[in-house]
Amino acid sequence: MFKSLNRIRAAFAEAGKRRRATRELNELPPEIRKDIGWPGAPSQPDEIRLPF
């Protein structure tokens, strides 16, 4: 049971890191986003994708 809870906690932590990184990339100026190949509009909906 604790293994499952740890996996869920880790999945939520990873989703939070992914959300923060996406938010930070979206806040960059358009010129820099274009240079690094980041899409102009967010292509992913705001949802938590869990691996289970």
N, C-alpha and C positions, 0 to 999 in steps of 0.2 A: 504494500500500500504506500509506504514512504517513497519507494522508487517512482511510483506513478506521480505522486505529488511533487517530487523534485523535478521530474520531467516537465510537468505543467508549469511550475514556477520558472524553469529555465526557458521554456517556450515563450512565456509572457515577457521575461526579461529581454530575450532576443527580439521580440516584436517591438518592444519599447526602443531598443537601440536602432532598429531599422526605421522606425517612425521619426526619431530624432535626426538621424542622418538624412533622411528624405527631406525633412523640414529645413535643415541647414542648407542642403543643396538647392532647394527651391528658393531660398532667400538670397542666393548669390545673384549678382547682376546678370542680365541676359547674355552679355558678351562672354562672360566666363563660363556660363552653363553651355553655351554653344561650343566653346573651345574644348571642353571636356566631354562633349557629346551627351549631355544631360537633356532629356526631352523638354520642350518648351512648356507643355502642360502636363500635369501629373497624369500618368497613364494608369495608375493603380488607385482603386477606391480606398478610402480610409477604413480599413478593416484589419482585424488581427487574424493573420493566417497561422493556424497552429498545426503542428506536424502529426496530429492524431485525429 
